[in-house]
Amino acid sequence: MRIYNRYILALVICASLINVVLAFWGQTDLEVYFTVNIIGYLIITLLYVYLNPKAKRALNTISFVLFGCFMVIVTFKVMEIITGR
């Protein structure tokens, strides 16, 4: 099995497990699903350091965008806590 196939398989298994566990716990907040899936994606992407440099650059770009989205969600949650809503 090639490294790309293992990478995709790892992402699919991780996302599936995360979503099943969150659904089992009764989580209804979409932000939690999004945030935990982003964290899982970033961890698995960091573990696969032996990818093609061109593919790694593309994945790093995606990671930066997703990390930016993650930071936006965190900022909104902090503002929610500060304002007391």
N, C-alpha and C positions, 0 to 999 in steps of 0.2 A: 504494500500500500504506500503510495507516494505521500510526501509530507503535506501537500495541499489537501489531499483527501482526509488525512488524519486531522488537520486543522479544522476543516469544515465539519467533520464528524464530531469533534470535540465541542465546537460551537453549538451544534444542534443538540447534543446531549445536555450540555450545560444549560442552555435556554429552556429546554423541555423540563429538566429537573427543577429549575428555579420557578417556572410558571406553575408546575404541579404542586410544589411545596407551598407557594404563596396562595394558590387557590384552596389547598387543603386547610390552610390556616384561616381561611375566610377573608383574606385581604381584598378590599374593594377599591382601594385608591390606586388609580392608574399611574400616578407619579412613582409610587413604590415599585411597581412592576418595571417601569421604564428605568429607574435608577439602579435597581438590582441587576437587571439585564445588562445595562451599560458596564457596571462594575465587573460582571462575569466576562463580558466581551473583552474588556481591557486586560484582565488577568490572563485569559487564554491567549490573546494576541501577544502579550509580553513573554509568555512561555515558549512561543514558537519563534525563536530568534534566528533559526537557520533557513528562513525563507529567502527566495530570490530577492536581491536588493531592490529591483523595480517593484515587486509585489509588496515588499516591506514599506517602501515609500508611500504607496497607495494606501496601505493599511494604516500607516501613521497619520495620513491626512484624514482618514475616516475617524481615527481615534481622537484627533484634535477637535474635530467637529462634535463628536459625541461627548467629549469631556467638557466642551463649552456648553452644551445643552445641560449636562449634569450640573455645572456651576450655576446656570440660570435657575434651575429648580432649587438648588440649595439656597441661593440668594433670596428667592421668593419665600421659601420656608422660614428663613431667618427674619425677613421683614414681617412675616405673619406673626412670628413669636414676639418680635419687638413691639409691634403695634397692638398686640393682644387680641387679634381676631380669632 
